[in-house]
Amino acid sequence: MKLALLDIGSTAARLEVVDLGRSRMPRADWSVKARTRLAEHTCADGVVDESGVQQAVRAVRHCVRAAADQRPDTLVAFGTSAVRDAANALRLREELSEAAGVRIGVLSPRDEAAVTYHAARRWHARSGTPMTTVDIGGGTIDVATGVGLEPDEVVSLPFGAARLTRQFLPDDPPHPHQVDELVQAVRRTIRRSLRSFADADLGHPVALSKVLRQLAVLTESSPGRVVRHPDHLSLAKLRPWIPRLAQLDQAQRAALPGVSRSRARRILAGAVVAELILRAIGVDELEICPWGLREGLVFRFAEAHDGSSGDVRELMTTLFR
């Protein structure tokens, strides 16, 4: 069975086609991507402006039309927090659903964290030992821990890098007092919400998001040498970069090793939150995991496909809202 999975995120829409019957790994046989720029078009009040809605609609149409030649058996489409948490989410989802030709689902923050945790657990192929995942998305941060394929505890907070940038860092580069306000606004909540993690056996700590991967490239690289595929993110190396990032504007950050243009504006907020999370849970280093939400969903669909001859999309509708 060929599954087409359309992921509509804050920077891009990505459609991947995976043959569930041929591979036990969540690797796409074919993929296409188009820019949504939803984060750039989300206003301070959380509304995605008209230009942003239309940009996202065009991105979805491009992906779906490009995938037509692949002839997938089913198309499942979902939006991340940029779609789920938009103030005009109902209208945005209606427009995107019409463009995709299928209903655009969303995951709750906890379900999204559980799926990404599942992907990390399958990537490590370890069971019966503790593992903890840290994910910094555009709208939320998620920390999950457990010993099996599903997490035992999940904390999800509305402190994603794009959201915090929009709320606290409107200037480019930000004024020092804006950075201070950001830290003060989230530090106490992160410490309180993650207190139980500090006293637990976290086992193997893993980083899941693109923001964390880009921070790892940045902090592990040196003048004249770019480490494109680092295997960890170090708290000690991250800390000195925060004041340096705060002094740079978006264009200057985009010129740094590993920092993409689409995430250059939010990388400072991501670095601030990453440091606060690692300090709160008492971890000095995170291993970089290349898998995330899409891979976790493919595993869920593959498991449903193996367990029933019914329609996979119908079997998985309970996962989406």
C-alpha positions in Angstrom: 0.0 0.0 0.0 1.4 3.4 -1.0 0.7 6.1 1.6 1.0 9.8 0.8 1.5 11.8 4.0 1.2 15.6 3.7 2.7 17.6 6.6 1.7 21.3 6.7 4.1 23.1 8.9 5.2 26.7 9.8 7.8 26.9 7.1 6.8 24.4 4.5 4.3 21.7 3.3 6.0 18.4 2.6 4.4 15.4 1.0 6.1 12.0 1.2 5.0 8.7 -0.4 5.9 5.6 1.5 5.2 2.0 0.4 3.9 0.4 3.7 4.0 -3.1 2.2 7.6 -2.9 1.0 9.6 -1.3 3.8 9.7 -1.6 7.5 11.5 1.7 7.8 9.8 5.1 7.5 11.7 6.1 4.4 10.0 8.0 1.7 10.2 6.6 -1.8 9.3 10.0 -3.2 8.8 13.5 -1.7 8.1 17.1 -2.6 8.2 20.3 -0.6 6.8 23.8 -1.0 7.1 26.9 1.3 4.1 27.8 3.4 5.8 30.6 5.4 3.0 30.4 8.0 5.2 31.6 10.8 6.1 34.7 8.9 2.5 35.5 8.2 1.1 34.8 11.7 0.3 38.2 13.3 0.8 39.1 17.0 -2.8 38.1 17.8 -2.3 34.6 16.3 -4.2 35.3 13.0 -2.6 34.0 9.8 -3.1 36.9 7.4 -4.7 36.5 4.0 -1.3 36.4 2.2 -0.2 33.6 4.5 -3.4 31.6 3.9 -3.1 31.9 0.2 0.7 31.0 0.3 -0.1 27.9 2.3 -3.0 26.9 -0.1 -0.6 27.3 -3.1 2.0 25.1 -1.3 -0.5 22.4 -0.6 -1.9 22.4 -4.2 1.7 22.2 -5.5 2.5 19.1 -3.4 -0.8 17.3 -4.2 -0.5 17.9 -7.9 3.1 16.9 -8.0 2.3 13.6 -6.2 -0.5 12.7 -8.6 1.9 10.7 -10.9 2.9 8.6 -7.9 -0.7 7.2 -7.6 -0.8 6.7 -3.9 -3.6 4.5 -2.5 -4.5 7.1 0.2 -3.6 10.6 1.2 -3.5 11.6 4.8 -2.9 15.3 5.5 -2.3 17.1 8.8 -1.2 20.5 10.1 1.3 21.1 12.9 0.9 23.8 15.6 1.1 26.6 13.0 -2.3 25.4 11.7 -3.7 23.9 14.9 -3.1 27.0 17.1 -3.9 29.8 14.6 -6.6 32.2 15.8 -8.4 31.6 12.5 -7.6 27.9 12.4 -11.1 26.9 11.3 -11.0 28.9 8.2 -7.4 28.0 7.5 -8.1 24.3 7.8 -11.1 24.6 5.5 -9.0 26.4 2.8 -6.2 23.8 3.1 -8.6 20.9 3.1 -10.2 22.1 -0.1 -6.7 22.5 -1.7 -5.7 19.0 -0.6 -8.9 17.3 -1.5 -9.0 15.6 2.0 -9.7 16.8 5.5 -6.7 18.4 7.2 -6.3 16.8 10.6 -4.3 18.0 13.6 -2.8 16.3 16.6 -3.2 17.4 20.1 0.1 18.6 21.7 0.3 15.5 23.8 -0.4 13.1 20.9 2.2 14.9 18.8 4.8 14.5 21.5 3.9 10.8 21.9 4.3 10.2 18.2 7.7 11.8 18.0 8.8 9.9 21.1 7.7 6.7 19.4 9.8 7.6 16.3 12.9 8.2 18.5 12.4 4.9 20.4 12.1 3.0 17.1 15.2 4.8 15.8 17.3 3.7 18.8 15.8 0.2 18.7 16.1 0.1 22.5 13.4 -1.1 24.8 13.1 -1.6 28.5 15.5 1.3 29.3 14.6 4.9 30.0 14.6 7.5 27.2 13.7 11.2 27.2 12.9 13.3 24.2 13.1 17.1 23.8 11.3 18.7 20.9 11.2 22.5 20.2 8.6 23.2 17.5 7.2 26.4 16.1 4.3 26.6 18.6 5.2 24.2 21.5 8.0 22.6 23.4 7.5 18.9 24.3 9.5 16.8 26.7 8.6 13.1 27.1 10.0 10.2 28.9 9.4 6.5 29.3 10.7 3.0 29.0 8.5 1.5 26.2 7.3 2.5 22.7 4.9 5.0 24.3 5.9 7.7 26.8 5.0 7.5 30.5 5.0 11.2 31.0 4.6 14.1 28.5 4.9 17.9 29.2 3.8 20.2 26.4 4.1 24.0 26.8 3.2 26.8 24.4 6.8 28.0 24.2 7.7 27.1 20.6 10.4 29.1 18.9 8.2 30.9 16.4 5.5 31.7 19.0 8.0 33.2 21.4 9.7 35.2 18.6 6.4 36.6 17.6 5.4 37.5 21.2 8.7 38.7 22.7 11.2 39.5 19.9 9.5 41.8 17.4 12.6 43.8 16.6 15.4 42.5 14.4 17.8 42.3 16.1 15.9 42.4 19.4 16.6 44.9 22.1 18.3 43.4 25.2 15.3 44.0 27.3 13.2 42.0 24.9 15.5 39.0 25.4 15.4 39.5 29.2 11.6 39.6 29.1 11.5 36.4 27.1 13.7 34.6 29.6 11.7 35.9 32.6 8.4 34.9 31.0 9.2 31.3 30.4 11.9 30.3 32.9 9.7 29.8 36.0 7.1 27.9 34.1 9.6 25.6 32.5 11.3 24.9 35.9 8.0 24.2 37.6 6.5 22.1 34.8 9.6 19.9 34.3 10.4 19.5 38.1 9.5 15.8 38.0 12.0 15.2 35.2 14.9 16.6 37.3 14.3 13.9 39.9 13.7 11.0 37.5 16.0 8.6 35.6 15.9 10.1 32.2 18.1 7.5 30.6 19.0 8.4 27.1 18.2 12.1 26.3 17.4 12.8 22.6 16.8 15.9 20.6 14.1 15.7 17.9 13.5 19.1 16.2 15.0 20.9 13.3 15.8 23.9 15.6 17.8 21.7 17.9 19.6 20.1 14.9 20.5 23.5 13.5 21.8 24.6 16.9 23.9 21.4 17.1 25.5 22.3 13.7 26.1 25.8 14.8 27.7 25.0 18.1 29.8 22.1 16.9 31.2 24.0 13.9 34.3 26.2 14.0 35.8 28.8 11.6 36.7 27.1 8.4 35.0 23.8 9.4 31.3 23.1 9.3 30.0 19.9 11.1 27.0 19.2 8.9 25.8 16.0 10.8 26.6 16.4 14.5 25.5 13.6 16.8 24.9 15.8 19.9 24.0 19.2 21.2 26.0 20.3 24.2 24.7 22.7 26.8 28.2 24.0 27.5 28.7 25.0 23.8 25.1 26.3 23.4 25.3 28.9 26.3 27.9 31.3 24.8 26.1 31.4 21.5 22.9 32.9 23.0 24.3 36.4 23.6 26.0 36.3 20.2 22.8 35.4 18.4 21.0 38.2 20.3 23.3 40.7 18.7 22.7 39.5 15.1 19.8 40.3 12.8 18.0 37.6 10.7 20.3 38.0 7.7 23.4 37.7 9.8 22.1 34.6 11.6 21.2 33.0 8.2 24.9 33.2 7.3 25.9 31.1 10.2 26.7 27.4 9.9 23.6 25.3 9.9 21.1 28.1 10.3 18.5 28.1 7.5 17.0 31.3 6.3 13.5 30.1 7.2 14.6 29.6 10.9 17.1 32.4 11.3 14.6 34.7 13.0 13.4 32.1 15.5 16.8 30.4 16.3 17.5 32.8 19.2 14.3 31.9 21.0 15.0 28.2 20.2 18.4 28.5 21.8 17.1 30.3 24.9 14.4 27.7 25.4 16.8 24.8 24.8 19.1 26.1 27.5 16.3 26.5 30.0 15.0 23.0 29.3 18.4 21.3 29.6 19.0 23.1 32.9 15.6 22.3 34.2 15.9 18.6 33.6 19.6 18.4 34.5 21.0 17.2 31.2 24.3 18.4 29.8 23.9 16.9 26.3 21.3 15.6 23.8 21.8 13.1 21.1 20.5 14.2 17.8 17.8 12.0 16.3 17.1 12.4 12.6 13.5 11.1 12.9 10.5 13.0 14.1 6.7 13.4 13.7 6.4 12.2 10.1 8.5 9.1 10.8 6.4 8.4 13.9 3.2 8.6 11.9 4.5 6.3 9.2 5.2 3.7 11.9 1.7 4.1 13.3 0.2 3.6 9.8 2.5 0.7 9.1 1.4 -1.0 12.3 -2.3 -0.4 11.5 -1.7 -1.8 8.0 -0.1 -4.9 9.3 -2.8 -5.5 11.9 -5.9 -5.1 9.7 -7.0 -5.4 6.1 -9.2 -2.4 6.5 -8.6 1.1 5.2 -5.6 2.6 7.0 -6.9 6.1 6.9 -10.1 5.0 8.6 -8.1 3.1 11.2 -6.1 6.2 12.1 -8.8 8.8 12.2 -8.9 8.6 15.9 -5.4 10.0 16.1 -6.4 13.3 14.4 -8.8 15.9 15.6 
